[in-house]
Amino acid sequence: MFDNLSERLDRSFKILKGEGKITEINVAETLKDVRKALLDADVNYKVAKTFTDTVKEKALGQNVLTAVKPSQLMVKIVHDELTELMGGETVDVNLKGAPAVILMSGLQGSGKTTFSGKLAKMLKTKRNKKPLLVACDVYRPAAIEQLHVLGQQIEVPVYSEIDSKSPVQIAQNAIKEAKAKGYDLVIVDTAGRLAIDEQMMNEIAAIKNAINPDEILFVVDSMTGQDAVNTAKEFNDRLDFNGVVLTKLDGDTRGGAALSIRSVVNKPIKFVGTGEKMEAIDQFHPSRMADRILGMGDIVSLVERAQEQYDEEEAKRLQKKISKNQFDFNDFLSQIAQIKKMGNLKDLASMIPGVGKAIKDIDIDDNAFKSIEAIIYSMTPKERSNPEIINGSRRTRIAKGSGTNIQEVNRLMKQFDQTRKMMKMVTSSKMGKMMPKMRK
């Protein structure tokens, strides 16, 4: 995400390194490079020019403190302006209706149907909502079936009508169904086209007028770059939507859509899709995204993702096992599963400040745990529960069974042993600190 732009901006700021103060000449040189980096990232030309003009004005108006280097000051100004460019504040989705109705719009292939499922899962899990998904795409043969498959996957019911060819009627009937059965959230998935046409616009406008949604979200594939911004403008002119959803932000995207779309349509980006998994959805935070673009990481989002997977009872059980040196391979598998649920591994690593740059050329596959899991699954239940019984002959059998070699098995055993010792040390240390407090 934004790898090329981050690298280009970092190079731009190096122009100011070693400079004693900010001058019109070195600022102009730096910002010329910044503007080129933004344009190469497919940012709208007017947006890029306005952005660099504002940064220049603010930079030249600053009295640089002796403790602050010009390059550091420039990074701060660019960070603040990037945050402002992307909306400044985080804007939440409107869920006040009874039921709250969300209408999804966008072109075919933008990821509307998948995102509808992701949003339903997110709001069900995090906001305790009882959602109903509605299949209003009566043109694409697989669309209704796709939504039903997603619904089963996330355990959310899907309303559809086989005989009806009227998306307006289907949407109205779905809301009646939601009211009758106590659903407090209705997410309406609509048809897309390969390009904007009058029939498509008339149809979605008719659905909007018929159901009066609390929220209209425009879903756009961020990999389409500048075209995404133009499409957003046309949809907004007809629908006056409430917010934008950027999908496929984990791909080889230049990021221009995220940086341009807010300025062009004056509507907030509310969510981003960051992968294929149903958990790969984030609320959009402009300041955190600016951090990531400038290579500062995003610790807050990383902690939030970890907390989503945190189970207090499981943590207590695990702590007891660790303190008794009983942490085993079943627990190890459980921890791997939790990490995998947090999202794309490279994306997670890049949230740690400084790590993004270090791993930009390293391919971290989501199957990085595959060989470790294969080794553990090749162990007997007794071996997983009692790692200390795994001797040489058992290791040879495990290597054959997992399709790996003895070196890989030995390496995992060594890493597991070190992890076990370190976890016991940390737990003992915490317990030691707590004891004096408990005696008081």
Helices and strands as residue ranges (DSSP letters): H 3-14, H 24-40, H 45-60, H 70-85, E 100-105, H 112-127, E 131-135, H 143-154, E 158-159, H 167-181, E 185-189, H 198-211, E 215-221, G 222-224, H 226-239, E 243-247, H 256-265, E 269-273, E 281-283, H 286-293, H 299-308, H 312-323, H 329-341, H 345-350, H 355-358, H 370-377, H 381-385, G 387-389, H 392-402, H 406-439
